[in-house]
Amino acid sequence: MKKLIALFLVLSLGVGLVPAPMALAQSQVLNLQDADIRVFIQDVAQATGQTFIIDPRVQGKVSISSREPLSRNELFEVMLSTLRANGLVAVPAGSGVYRITPEDGAAAQPSSLSGAGGYGFSTQVFRLRNIDAVSAAETLKPLIGRQGVVMPSPRGNLLVVADYADNLARIRNLLAQVDQDRTLTETITLKSSSAREIAGVVNQVLNPPGAEPAARNAIVSLVVVESSNSLILRGEPEAVRPMLDLIADLDGRAEASGDVRVINLQHASAEQLLPVLQQLVGQTPNAPEGETAAAAAAAQPGQTATAGGMGRRANIARYPGANAIVIAADPDTQRVLGEVIRQLDTRRRQVLVEAVVVELSDNAAQQLGVQFALAGINGSSIPFSATNYSNAAPNILGLAAAAAGERNLPEDSSALAALRQAALESVLGARGVITGGYGQSGDALFGFIINAVKNDTASNLLSTPSVMTLDNQEASILVGQEIPITTGEVLGDSNNNPFRTIQRQNVGIQLDVKPQINAGGAITLYLRQEVSSISGPVSEASGELILDKRAIETTVAVDDGAIVVLGGLLDRNERSTVERTPFLGDIPGLGNLFKATSRQNVQRNLMVFIRPTIINSAADAQALTAPRYGYIRDLEAARSADGFSNLDALVRDYMQAAPITAPAPGL
């Protein structure tokens, strides 16, 4: 009677744990309708003896019905399935202890590897031996549960999977079937063909239609062994075996194709490459094409002309019209020379060399001089006296001599003409403020000249020559003029048959450079930078020119894109000159009338900078060209009246090309 009352109470509460006849302790029947899930978990814990820690976020109602009695293990499995259907998971936390939490973040929670049957959340590490962990993770992602996690570890080729235990078992069986090595590896040594050339042909054959010709196929892996001219093939046996027959057939056809081979060069010059190849086979460089290696060996006793270790006849010539190399040799020699040509016939990198020459100079000079002259006339006993200084102009003695000549010499006298010319040149050569006067007092004639000048000259010279050239190729740029320099002059007897010899000399900005790109990315520059200009004539009486020249010739190692200083000069020159009359010039105050002073201060700052930039591709060349093109275009537009640049129109109309545009910021 008490058992029936207890059964009635259980059914009334909706728990539905109904004891079956004759098996009350071992099995029970479930019949739940919208029962609270937390109450359901508590009743299962009481029936199975397990301990459950329920997360506060666990909420909801469940409906379960069973026709047959369930054992304790079956009841526990039903509860786990019910939790999983409601987005909950039982995470093992110890012996007989489970945490009931939502699925969200279950993979990050600590758990035991055992327990909870196939419905518990667990983590397992799989070590892969034949397939890549990254590609395996991409393949398994669709098979992982909603809250499961799969992470590859490329370092150890491991796969970490967190998911329900039953799904982990399915993934384990799947990986066991996939992670197997069924590939075939074969090595084939070629006799007449180049291994690299045959590898390219095989890749193109195996590539799917529409794929890039240079792309590697995903069916068979090919490795080129250049030292033995061999190919290593690895892949599925069904794909490798046909390729072996194809390679053998191509190698046999190359052996029977003949002893003459024509190779069209893409980047290298046949003229420069020909002597290198001739030396390899023992043929005398630049010799007639009929001279063979045997003839060259006969000319040098004791030496054997070989090509790649083989002493066979080989003749090499070039065809200038097509920039091609013609090789007449056995197949093995052709292969060796073809491999040499392949490695040398590559697109050479370029270098843009930019130089900046900066010169700042300041020349300050000031002069002050007093000259006077005194002479007697009409037989006076007054002696002639005068002061004259080299740093004072005009020359008072020249003016006085011309004035005296005007009074005493006839008009057609050559001496009078010479005195007039000297006086005129002295006046024209004077600078600054000039004041003076003359007069007569009794039998005395007197005159004086005061000259004061201050000169400040500041110059700022900035030049930026740049030139682009191939790696290890000389280049030069000159922006300037050719001026005549007299090298010889002959007047002859009585000025008969006079002649003068001259030579032209470059004056301006000149940059000569030869870059060499090193393996580490640095650049060795053999460089000469010169900036020259015409300073003026040597003197007023001579037409010879003075040239100002600044030149640097050096070899430097510079990193790609770095700016370094090649050299420079910091110069300061101060000169002070005082010319005075003895004794009189030393008198304080009054002595200034008997002396002339000049002071000159010259400062010059000169620096030369260089910046090389390696250009590896056409995209690099365009990236460097675009901003310089835009700079010139904007400069022309700013100086035009309508703000329009004709550069774009010239490129578009004359060159039939699109104007260069600068790349977007950040690219």
C-alpha positions as CSV (number, residue, x, y, z in Angstrom):
1,M,0.0,0.0,0.0
2,K,2.8,2.4,0.8
3,K,4.5,1.7,-2.5
4,L,1.4,2.5,-4.5
5,I,1.0,5.8,-2.6
6,A,4.6,6.7,-3.4
7,L,4.1,5.8,-7.0
8,F,1.0,8.0,-7.2
9,L,2.9,11.0,-5.6
10,V,5.7,10.6,-8.2
11,L,3.3,10.6,-11.1
12,S,1.4,13.6,-9.6
13,L,4.6,15.7,-9.5
14,G,5.3,14.9,-13.2
15,V,8.6,13.3,-12.6
16,G,7.4,10.1,-14.1
17,L,9.8,7.6,-12.5
18,V,7.5,4.6,-12.5
19,P,8.8,1.4,-11.0
20,A,8.1,-1.6,-13.2
21,P,6.7,-4.7,-11.6
22,M,9.3,-7.2,-10.3
23,A,12.2,-4.8,-11.2
24,L,11.7,-1.7,-9.1
25,A,15.4,-1.2,-8.2
26,Q,16.8,-2.0,-11.6
27,S,14.5,-0.3,-14.2
28,Q,12.0,2.6,-14.4
29,V,9.6,4.0,-17.0
30,L,9.6,7.8,-18.0
31,N,6.6,9.8,-18.7
32,L,7.2,13.6,-18.6
33,Q,5.1,16.4,-20.0
34,D,6.7,20.0,-19.8
35,A,8.6,19.1,-16.7
36,D,11.2,21.5,-15.3
37,I,14.6,20.4,-16.5
38,R,16.3,21.2,-13.2
39,V,13.9,18.9,-11.4
40,F,14.4,16.2,-14.0
41,I,18.2,16.4,-13.4
42,Q,17.7,16.1,-9.7
43,D,15.5,13.0,-10.0
44,V,18.0,11.4,-12.3
45,A,20.7,12.1,-9.8
46,Q,18.7,10.4,-7.1
47,A,17.9,7.4,-9.3
48,T,21.5,6.9,-10.7
49,G,23.5,7.9,-7.7
50,Q,25.5,10.5,-9.8
51,T,26.3,14.0,-8.6
52,F,25.3,16.9,-10.9
53,I,26.4,20.6,-10.5
54,I,23.8,22.7,-12.3
55,D,24.9,26.0,-13.8
56,P,22.4,28.9,-12.9
57,R,21.9,29.5,-16.6
58,V,20.3,26.0,-17.0
59,Q,16.6,26.7,-17.6
60,G,13.7,25.2,-19.6
61,K,11.2,22.3,-19.7
62,V,11.4,18.9,-21.2
63,S,8.9,16.2,-22.4
64,I,10.0,12.5,-22.4
65,S,8.1,9.2,-22.7
66,S,9.3,5.7,-22.8
67,R,7.3,2.4,-23.4
68,E,9.9,0.1,-22.0
69,P,11.5,0.2,-18.5
70,L,15.0,1.8,-18.5
71,S,18.0,0.7,-16.4
72,R,20.1,3.2,-14.5
73,N,22.7,3.4,-17.3
74,E,20.0,3.8,-19.9
75,L,18.3,6.6,-17.8
76,F,21.7,8.4,-17.6
77,E,22.2,8.2,-21.4
78,V,18.6,9.5,-21.9
79,M,19.4,12.5,-19.7
80,L,22.6,13.3,-21.6
81,S,20.7,13.1,-24.9
82,T,18.0,15.4,-23.5
83,L,20.7,17.9,-22.3
84,R,22.3,17.9,-25.7
85,A,19.0,18.4,-27.5
86,N,18.4,21.5,-25.3
87,G,21.8,23.0,-25.9
88,L,23.3,21.8,-22.6
89,V,26.3,19.6,-21.9
90,A,27.5,17.4,-19.0
91,V,31.2,18.0,-18.4
92,P,33.0,15.4,-16.3
93,A,34.5,17.0,-13.2
94,G,35.7,13.9,-11.3
95,S,34.5,10.5,-10.2
96,G,30.7,10.4,-10.6
97,V,30.6,14.3,-10.7
98,Y,29.4,16.3,-13.7
99,R,28.8,20.0,-14.4
100,I,25.7,20.8,-16.3
101,T,26.3,24.0,-18.3
102,P,25.2,25.5,-21.7
103,E,27.2,24.4,-24.7
104,D,28.6,27.9,-25.2
105,G,32.3,27.9,-24.3
106,A,32.2,24.2,-23.3
107,A,35.4,23.6,-25.3
108,A,37.3,26.0,-23.1
109,Q,36.2,24.4,-19.8
110,P,38.3,21.8,-17.9
111,S,37.0,18.3,-18.1
112,S,38.0,14.7,-17.6
113,L,38.6,12.5,-20.6
114,S,36.4,9.7,-19.4
115,G,32.7,9.5,-18.3
116,A,29.5,10.9,-19.8
117,G,29.5,8.2,-22.4
118,G,29.2,9.4,-26.0
119,Y,27.4,12.6,-25.0
120,G,30.1,14.2,-22.8
121,F,32.3,17.0,-24.0
122,S,35.9,16.0,-24.3
123,T,39.2,17.1,-26.0
124,Q,41.6,14.9,-27.9
125,V,44.9,15.4,-29.7
126,F,45.5,13.5,-33.0
127,R,49.0,13.2,-34.4
128,L,49.0,13.1,-38.2
129,R,51.8,11.3,-40.0
130,N,51.0,11.6,-43.7
131,I,48.6,14.5,-44.3
132,D,49.0,18.1,-43.4
133,A,47.3,19.3,-40.2
134,V,46.1,22.6,-41.6
135,S,44.4,21.0,-44.6
136,A,42.9,18.3,-42.4
137,A,41.5,21.0,-40.1
138,E,39.8,22.7,-43.0
139,T,38.3,19.3,-44.1
140,L,37.0,18.4,-40.6
141,K,35.4,21.8,-39.8
142,P,31.9,20.9,-41.4
143,L,31.9,17.7,-39.3
144,I,32.5,19.4,-35.9
145,G,29.5,20.2,-33.7
146,R,28.1,23.7,-33.2
147,Q,30.3,24.4,-30.1
148,G,33.1,22.1,-31.1
149,V,36.6,23.4,-31.9
150,V,39.3,22.0,-34.3
151,M,42.8,23.6,-34.2
152,P,45.9,22.6,-36.2
153,S,49.4,22.7,-34.9
154,P,51.8,22.9,-37.9
155,R,54.9,22.6,-35.7
156,G,54.2,19.0,-34.7
157,N,51.6,18.3,-37.4
158,L,49.0,17.9,-34.6
159,L,45.2,18.3,-34.6
160,V,43.4,19.3,-31.4
161,V,39.7,18.6,-31.4
162,A,37.2,19.4,-28.7
163,D,33.7,18.0,-29.2
164,Y,31.2,15.4,-27.9
165,A,32.7,12.0,-27.3
166,D,30.7,10.2,-29.9
167,N,31.7,12.8,-32.5
168,L,35.3,12.4,-31.5
169,A,35.1,8.7,-32.1
170,R,33.7,9.3,-35.6
171,I,36.5,11.8,-36.4
172,R,39.1,9.3,-35.0
173,N,37.8,6.6,-37.4
174,L,37.8,9.1,-40.3
175,L,41.4,10.2,-39.7
176,A,42.5,6.6,-39.5
177,Q,41.2,6.0,-43.0
178,V,42.5,9.3,-44.5
179,D,45.9,9.5,-42.7
180,Q,47.6,6.8,-44.8
181,D,50.5,7.1,-47.3
182,R,49.5,5.5,-50.6
183,T,51.8,7.6,-52.7
184,L,54.6,6.3,-55.0
185,T,58.0,7.9,-55.2
186,E,60.2,7.4,-58.3
187,T,63.5,8.9,-59.4
188,I,64.4,9.1,-63.1
189,T,67.8,10.4,-64.5
190,L,67.7,12.1,-67.8
191,K,70.4,11.6,-70.4
192,S,69.7,14.1,-73.1
193,S,67.1,16.6,-71.8
194,S,67.3,19.2,-69.0
195,A,65.5,18.1,-65.8
196,R,64.2,21.7,-65.2
197,E,62.8,21.9,-68.8
198,I,61.1,18.5,-68.5
199,A,59.6,19.4,-65.1
200,G,58.0,22.5,-66.7
201,V,56.5,20.3,-69.4
202,V,55.1,17.7,-66.9
203,N,53.6,20.5,-64.8
204,Q,51.8,21.9,-67.8
205,V,50.5,18.5,-68.8
206,L,49.1,17.8,-65.3
207,N,47.6,21.3,-64.8
208,P,43.8,21.5,-65.2
209,P,42.5,23.4,-68.3
210,G,42.5,27.2,-67.7
211,A,45.2,27.1,-65.0
212,E,48.3,29.3,-65.2
213,P,51.0,27.7,-67.3
214,A,53.7,28.3,-64.6
215,A,51.5,27.0,-61.7
216,R,52.5,23.8,-60.0
217,N,50.1,20.9,-60.3
218,A,48.4,19.4,-57.3
219,I,48.5,15.7,-58.6
220,V,52.2,14.9,-58.8
221,S,55.1,16.6,-56.9
222,L,58.2,17.1,-59.0
223,V,61.6,17.9,-57.5
224,V,64.5,18.8,-59.8
225,V,68.0,17.5,-58.8
226,E,70.3,19.6,-61.0
227,S,73.5,18.0,-59.8
228,S,72.5,14.6,-61.4
229,N,70.0,16.0,-63.9
230,S,67.3,13.9,-62.3
231,L,63.6,14.2,-61.5
232,I,61.9,12.9,-58.3
233,L,58.2,12.2,-58.8
234,R,55.8,11.6,-55.9
235,G,52.1,11.1,-56.1
236,E,49.4,8.5,-56.6
237,P,50.7,5.4,-58.5
238,E,48.0,5.9,-61.2
239,A,49.3,9.5,-61.8
240,V,53.1,8.8,-61.5
241,R,53.4,5.8,-63.8
242,P,52.1,7.5,-67.0
243,M,54.5,10.5,-66.3
244,L,57.5,8.1,-66.1
245,D,56.7,6.8,-69.6
246,L,56.2,10.4,-70.9
247,I,59.5,11.6,-69.5
248,A,61.4,8.6,-70.9
249,D,59.8,9.3,-74.3
250,L,60.8,13.0,-74.3
251,D,64.3,12.2,-73.2
252,G,64.6,9.6,-76.0
253,R,63.3,12.1,-78.6
254,A,65.9,14.7,-77.4
255,E,68.7,12.2,-78.0
256,A,67.5,11.5,-81.5
257,S,66.7,15.1,-82.4
258,G,70.2,16.0,-83.7
259,D,73.4,17.7,-82.6
260,V,72.4,21.3,-83.3
261,R,70.3,23.4,-81.0
262,V,69.2,27.0,-81.3
263,I,68.4,28.9,-78.1
264,N,66.7,32.3,-78.3
265,L,67.8,34.6,-75.5
266,Q,65.2,36.6,-73.6
267,H,67.3,39.0,-71.5
268,A,71.0,38.4,-72.0
269,S,73.1,39.6,-74.9
270,A,74.3,36.8,-77.3
271,E,77.4,38.9,-78.0
272,Q,78.4,39.0,-74.3
273,L,77.3,35.4,-73.6
274,L,79.2,33.8,-76.5
275,P,82.8,34.1,-75.2
276,V,81.7,32.5,-71.8
277,L,80.2,29.5,-73.5
278,Q,83.2,29.1,-75.9
279,Q,85.5,29.0,-72.9
280,L,83.4,26.2,-71.3
281,V,83.9,24.0,-74.3
282,G,87.5,24.9,-75.0
283,Q,86.7,27.0,-78.2
284,T,88.9,30.1,-78.5
285,P,86.7,33.1,-77.9
286,N,86.1,35.4,-80.9
287,A,87.8,32.8,-83.1
288,P,86.3,31.7,-86.4
289,E,83.4,29.4,-85.9
290,G,85.2,26.5,-87.6
291,E,87.8,26.4,-84.9
292,T,86.9,23.5,-82.7
293,A,87.8,22.5,-79.2
294,A,90.3,20.0,-80.6
295,A,92.1,22.7,-82.6
296,A,92.2,25.0,-79.5
297,A,93.7,22.1,-77.5
298,A,96.3,21.5,-80.2
299,A,97.3,25.1,-80.0
300,Q,98.0,24.7,-76.2
301,P,99.8,21.4,-75.6
302,G,99.1,19.7,-72.3
303,Q,95.6,21.1,-72.0
304,T,92.3,19.4,-72.8
305,A,89.3,21.2,-74.0
306,T,86.3,19.9,-72.2
307,A,82.6,20.8,-71.8
308,G,81.2,19.8,-68.4
309,G,83.8,17.1,-68.0
310,M,83.4,15.7,-71.6
311,G,86.1,16.1,-74.2
312,R,83.8,16.0,-77.3
313,R,83.6,18.4,-80.2
314,A,81.5,21.4,-79.6
315,N,81.0,24.6,-81.7
316,I,79.1,27.6,-80.6
317,A,78.1,30.6,-82.6
318,R,75.6,33.5,-82.4
319,Y,73.0,34.8,-84.7
320,P,72.8,38.6,-84.1
321,G,69.6,39.1,-86.0
322,A,67.6,37.1,-83.5
323,N,69.9,37.4,-80.4
324,A,70.2,33.6,-80.5
325,I,72.9,31.1,-79.6
326,V,73.6,28.1,-81.9
327,I,75.1,25.1,-80.3
328,A,76.5,22.2,-82.3
329,A,77.4,19.4,-79.8
330,D,76.3,16.1,-78.4
331,P,73.1,16.0,-76.4
332,D,74.9,15.9,-73.0
333,T,77.0,19.0,-73.9
334,Q,73.9,20.7,-75.2
335,R,72.1,20.0,-71.9
336,V,75.0,21.4,-69.8
337,L,75.3,24.6,-71.9
338,G,71.5,25.0,-72.0
339,E,71.5,25.0,-68.2
340,V,74.2,27.6,-68.1
341,I,72.3,29.8,-70.5
342,R,69.1,29.3,-68.4
343,Q,70.8,30.6,-65.3
344,L,72.5,33.5,-67.1
345,D,69.5,34.5,-69.3
346,T,67.5,36.2,-66.5
347,R,66.0,39.6,-66.2
348,R,68.6,41.8,-64.5
349,R,67.6,44.1,-61.7
350,Q,67.9,47.8,-62.1
351,V,69.1,50.6,-59.8
352,L,67.9,54.2,-59.7
353,V,70.8,56.4,-58.4
354,E,69.8,59.8,-57.1
355,A,72.4,62.4,-56.0
356,V,71.9,65.6,-54.2
357,V,74.6,68.3,-54.3
358,V,74.2,71.2,-51.9
359,E,76.5,74.2,-51.8
360,L,75.9,77.2,-49.6
361,S,78.5,80.1,-49.8
362,D,78.8,83.6,-48.4
363,N,81.4,86.1,-49.6
364,A,81.6,89.4,-47.7
365,A,84.2,92.0,-48.6
366,Q,84.8,95.7,-47.6
367,Q,87.4,98.2,-48.6
368,L,88.3,101.8,-47.6
369,G,91.2,103.7,-49.2
370,V,92.5,107.3,-49.4
371,Q,94.9,108.5,-52.1
372,F,96.3,111.9,-52.7
373,A,98.9,113.5,-55.0
374,L,100.8,116.8,-54.8
375,A,103.0,118.5,-57.4
376,G,104.5,121.9,-58.1
377,I,104.2,123.9,-61.3
378,N,105.9,126.8,-63.0
379,G,109.3,125.7,-61.8
380,S,108.2,125.5,-58.2
381,S,110.4,123.8,-55.7
382,I,107.5,121.7,-54.3
383,P,108.4,118.1,-54.8
384,F,106.0,115.6,-56.4
385,S,104.5,113.2,-53.8
386,A,101.6,110.8,-53.9
387,T,100.1,107.8,-52.1
388,N,98.8,104.8,-54.1
389,Y,97.6,101.4,-52.9
390,S,96.8,98.2,-54.8
391,N,93.5,97.6,-53.0
392,A,92.2,101.1,-53.8
393,A,90.6,102.2,-57.1
394,P,90.7,104.2,-59.3
395,N,94.4,104.7,-59.5
396,I,95.2,108.3,-58.7
397,L,98.6,108.1,-60.5
398,G,96.9,106.9,-63.7
399,L,94.4,109.8,-63.6
400,A,97.2,112.3,-62.9
401,A,99.3,111.0,-65.7
402,A,96.4,111.3,-68.2
403,A,95.7,114.8,-67.0
404,A,99.4,115.8,-67.5
405,G,99.4,114.2,-71.0
406,E,96.4,116.2,-72.0
407,R,98.4,119.4,-71.3
408,N,101.8,118.4,-72.6
409,L,101.3,115.8,-75.4
410,P,100.0,116.4,-78.9
411,E,96.5,115.0,-79.7
412,D,97.7,112.4,-82.1
413,S,100.4,111.0,-79.7
414,S,100.2,107.3,-79.1
415,A,101.4,107.9,-75.5
416,L,98.5,110.1,-74.9
417,A,96.1,107.4,-76.2
418,A,97.7,104.8,-73.9
419,L,97.4,107.2,-70.9
420,R,93.7,107.8,-71.7
421,Q,93.0,104.1,-72.0
422,A,94.7,103.3,-68.7
423,A,92.8,106.0,-66.9
424,L,89.5,104.9,-68.3
425,E,90.1,101.2,-67.3
426,S,91.0,102.4,-63.8
427,V,87.8,104.3,-63.4
428,L,85.7,101.5,-64.9
429,G,87.2,99.0,-62.5
430,A,86.3,101.0,-59.4
431,R,83.4,99.9,-57.2
432,G,81.5,101.3,-54.3
433,V,81.4,105.0,-53.4
434,I,84.1,107.2,-55.0
435,T,84.7,110.8,-54.1
436,G,87.6,113.0,-54.8
437,G,88.7,116.4,-56.1
438,Y,91.7,118.4,-57.3
439,G,92.7,122.0,-57.1
440,Q,95.6,124.5,-57.3
441,S,97.0,126.7,-54.6
442,G,99.7,129.0,-55.8
443,D,102.3,126.9,-57.5
444,A,101.0,123.7,-56.1
445,L,98.6,121.2,-57.7
446,F,96.8,118.7,-55.5
447,G,94.2,116.0,-55.8
448,F,92.7,113.2,-53.7
449,I,90.4,110.2,-54.1
450,I,88.4,108.4,-51.3
451,N,87.0,104.9,-52.2
452,A,84.7,102.9,-50.0
453,V,83.0,99.6,-51.0
454,K,81.2,96.7,-49.2
455,N,80.2,93.6,-51.1
456,D,78.1,90.7,-49.8
457,T,77.5,87.7,-52.1
458,A,75.4,84.7,-51.0
459,S,74.8,81.7,-53.2
460,N,72.7,78.5,-52.8
461,L,73.5,75.8,-55.3
462,L,71.2,72.7,-55.3
463,S,71.4,70.0,-58.0
464,T,69.8,66.6,-58.0
465,P,71.0,64.5,-60.9
466,S,69.6,60.9,-61.1
467,V,70.1,58.1,-63.5
468,M,68.7,54.5,-63.8
469,T,70.8,51.6,-65.1
470,L,71.0,47.8,-65.1
471,D,72.8,45.9,-62.3
472,N,76.6,46.0,-63.0
473,Q,76.2,48.3,-66.0
474,E,77.8,51.7,-66.3
475,A,75.7,54.8,-66.8
476,S,76.3,58.5,-67.2
477,I,74.3,61.7,-67.2
478,L,75.5,65.2,-68.2
479,V,73.5,68.5,-68.0
480,G,75.7,71.4,-69.0
481,Q,77.7,73.0,-71.9
482,E,80.8,72.4,-73.9
483,I,83.1,75.4,-73.8
484,P,86.2,76.0,-75.8
485,I,89.6,75.9,-74.0
486,T,92.7,77.2,-75.8
487,T,95.4,74.6,-75.9
488,G,97.9,76.2,-78.2
489,E,98.5,79.4,-80.2
490,V,101.0,80.3,-82.9
491,L,101.3,83.8,-84.4
492,G,104.2,83.3,-86.8
493,D,106.7,85.7,-88.1
494,S,105.2,89.2,-88.8
495,N,101.9,87.7,-87.8
496,N,101.8,85.5,-90.9
497,N,99.6,82.4,-90.9
498,P,98.4,82.6,-87.2
499,F,96.3,79.8,-85.8
500,R,95.0,78.7,-82.4
501,T,94.1,75.1,-81.2
502,I,91.2,74.6,-78.8
503,Q,89.4,71.6,-77.2
504,R,85.9,71.3,-75.9
505,Q,85.4,70.7,-72.2
506,N,82.1,69.7,-70.5
507,V,80.9,72.2,-67.9
508,G,77.8,71.5,-65.8
509,I,76.5,68.6,-63.7
510,Q,77.8,65.1,-64.5
511,L,77.1,61.8,-62.8
512,D,78.9,58.6,-63.7
513,V,77.9,55.4,-61.8
514,K,78.2,51.7,-62.0
515,P,76.0,49.8,-59.4
516,Q,76.5,46.3,-58.2
517,I,73.7,44.6,-56.2
518,N,75.1,42.3,-53.5
519,A,73.4,39.1,-52.2
520,G,72.4,40.8,-48.9
521,G,70.5,43.6,-50.7
522,A,73.3,46.2,-50.3
523,I,74.6,48.0,-53.3
524,T,78.2,48.7,-54.2
525,L,78.5,52.0,-56.1
526,Y,81.5,52.9,-58.3
527,L,80.6,56.6,-58.6
528,R,82.0,59.9,-59.9
529,Q,80.1,63.1,-59.3
530,E,81.2,66.4,-60.8
531,V,79.7,69.9,-60.7
532,S,81.5,72.6,-62.7
533,S,80.8,76.1,-63.7
534,I,82.5,79.2,-65.4
535,S,83.8,81.6,-62.8
536,G,84.9,84.2,-65.3
537,P,88.0,85.4,-67.1
538,V,91.5,85.3,-65.6
539,S,91.9,89.0,-65.9
540,E,90.6,91.9,-67.9
541,A,93.5,91.6,-70.3
542,S,93.1,87.9,-70.8
543,G,90.2,86.0,-72.3
544,E,91.1,82.7,-70.7
545,L,88.4,81.3,-68.4
546,I,88.5,80.2,-64.8
547,L,86.4,77.0,-64.1
548,D,85.0,76.2,-60.7
549,K,84.9,72.4,-60.3
550,R,83.7,70.1,-57.5
551,A,84.3,66.4,-58.1
552,I,84.0,63.2,-56.0
553,E,85.2,59.8,-57.2
554,T,84.7,57.0,-54.8
555,T,83.3,53.5,-54.2
556,V,80.7,53.1,-51.4
557,A,78.4,50.3,-50.1
558,V,74.9,51.5,-49.5
559,D,71.7,49.7,-48.4
560,D,68.7,49.8,-50.7
561,G,66.8,53.1,-50.3
562,A,69.3,54.5,-47.8
563,I,70.7,58.1,-48.0
564,V,74.4,58.5,-47.3
565,V,76.8,61.3,-47.6
566,L,79.6,60.9,-50.1
567,G,81.7,63.8,-49.0
568,G,81.8,67.5,-48.5
569,L,83.7,70.6,-47.5
570,L,83.2,73.1,-44.7
571,D,85.5,76.0,-45.6
572,R,86.0,79.4,-44.0
573,N,88.6,81.9,-45.2
574,E,89.2,85.3,-43.7
575,R,91.7,87.7,-45.2
576,S,92.5,91.2,-44.0
577,T,94.9,93.6,-45.9
578,V,96.2,97.0,-44.8
579,E,98.5,99.1,-47.0
580,R,99.8,102.4,-45.4
581,T,102.4,105.0,-45.6
582,P,105.2,104.4,-43.1
583,F,105.1,106.5,-40.0
584,L,102.2,108.6,-41.2
585,G,99.8,105.7,-41.3
586,D,100.5,104.9,-37.7
587,I,99.3,108.3,-36.4
588,P,96.0,107.7,-34.5
589,G,93.1,109.2,-36.3
590,L,95.1,111.1,-38.9
591,G,96.8,107.9,-40.0
592,N,93.6,106.8,-41.8
593,L,94.3,109.4,-44.5
594,F,97.5,107.5,-45.3
595,K,96.4,103.9,-45.6
596,A,93.9,101.6,-47.4
597,T,92.3,98.6,-45.8
598,S,90.4,95.6,-47.2
599,R,88.7,92.7,-45.4
600,Q,87.3,89.6,-47.0
601,N,85.4,86.7,-45.4
602,V,84.5,83.6,-47.5
603,Q,82.4,80.8,-46.1
604,R,81.5,77.7,-48.1
605,N,79.5,74.6,-47.1
606,L,79.4,71.8,-49.7
607,M,77.8,68.4,-49.2
608,V,77.1,65.5,-51.7
609,F,74.5,62.9,-50.8
610,I,73.5,59.7,-52.7
611,R,70.5,57.4,-52.6
612,P,70.3,54.1,-54.6
613,T,67.0,52.2,-55.0
614,I,66.8,48.7,-56.3
615,I,64.0,48.0,-58.9
616,N,63.1,44.4,-59.0
617,S,60.0,44.5,-61.2
618,A,58.0,46.6,-63.6
619,A,55.7,47.5,-60.7
620,D,58.6,48.9,-58.8
621,A,59.6,51.0,-61.8
622,Q,56.1,52.4,-62.1
623,A,55.9,53.2,-58.4
624,L,59.1,55.2,-58.7
625,T,58.1,56.9,-62.0
626,A,54.6,58.0,-61.0
627,P,55.6,60.6,-58.3
628,R,58.3,62.1,-60.5
629,Y,55.9,62.3,-63.4
630,G,53.3,64.0,-61.2
631,Y,55.9,66.4,-59.9
632,I,56.8,67.7,-63.4
633,R,53.2,67.7,-64.5
634,D,52.1,69.8,-61.5
635,L,55.1,72.1,-61.9
636,E,54.2,72.8,-65.5
637,A,50.5,73.4,-64.6
638,A,51.4,75.8,-61.9
639,R,53.5,77.9,-64.3
640,S,51.0,78.0,-67.2
641,A,48.4,80.8,-67.4
642,D,45.5,78.4,-67.6
643,G,46.8,75.9,-65.0
644,F,46.9,73.1,-67.6
645,S,49.8,70.8,-68.2
646,N,50.6,69.7,-71.8
647,L,52.6,66.7,-70.6
648,D,49.5,64.5,-70.2
649,A,48.3,65.6,-73.7
650,L,51.6,64.8,-75.2
651,V,51.8,61.3,-73.7
652,R,48.2,60.6,-74.7
653,D,48.3,62.0,-78.2
654,Y,51.8,61.4,-79.4
655,M,52.8,58.3,-77.5
656,Q,49.3,56.8,-77.6
657,A,49.6,55.8,-73.9
658,A,47.7,56.5,-70.8
659,P,49.3,59.2,-68.5
660,I,51.0,57.8,-65.4
661,T,49.0,58.2,-62.2
662,A,50.4,58.0,-58.7
663,P,49.5,54.9,-56.6
664,A,46.9,55.2,-53.9
665,P,48.1,56.2,-50.4
666,G,49.3,53.2,-48.4
667,L,50.0,51.0,-51.4
